[in-house]
């Protein structure tokens, strides 16, 4: 997998949300779902072994690919009755 560009705001969001660079590379390199958008951005999602669903949005193609957004969604447990 090629290198990704991590702008300062993406690094800050990763720190805030507990998402590692390894999480990002795994999500982009081996996604469960990949959606190419009309705005030259691609969304990658992956369910991690720990139950988090990571979503990463990448802009550009070829050798210049920049992380523009990322977050995780924790899998919710059903409520007890």
N, C-alpha and C positions, 0 to 999 in steps of 0.2 A: 504494500500500500504506500502511496506517495505521502509526503509530508503535508500536513494541513497547517494553515496559518491561523493562529489563535490571537486575535486582537485583545487588548487589555480588558475590554468589557466582557469578552467571553471568558477570559481567565478569572475575572472577578465573580461571574455567575457560577462558574465551576466550583470555585472555593465556597461560595454561599450555599450551593445546593449539594455539595459533597460528591461531585462528579469528577472522576479522574480522567487524565488524558487517555489512559488505557481503556476506560469506559467509552470514550468518544471514538477512538480508533476501532474498537471492537464493534460498536454500533454501525459505523460507516463501512467497515470492511466486511461485516457479516450480518447485515440487517435482516430482521423478520419481515420488514416491509420497506419499500422504497417508492417515493412518489416524486416524479419530476414535475415541477410547476412551470407555468408560463413565464415567470419572472427570472429565469436562469438560476433558480434555486432548487435544491433537492432536499426532501425530508427523508430521514432515515429513522426507523424505530426498531428497538430490540428489547425483548423481555430478558432481563438479567436473572442469574441464578438466585439472587437474593430477593426477588419479587418486584424490583423496581423496573418500570418501563422507561427507557431512556429515549428521548427524541432529540435529534440533532439536525439543524438546518444548515446546509452548506451552499455557498454562493460561488459561481464560477465553474470552470471545467479545466481539464488538462492539468497543468502543473500549478496553476494559481487557484487554489480552493480554500476559501475562508469560512471559518465557523461563524455564522451570524446569529444563531440562537440555539439554546439547548435547555432542557429541563428534564426532570424525572417525575414520574407519577407512580406513587406506591400503590400496590395492589391492595384494595380494601378487603378486609375480612367481613364476612356476613355478620350482622348483629345477632346477638344471642336473644332468644325469646324467653 
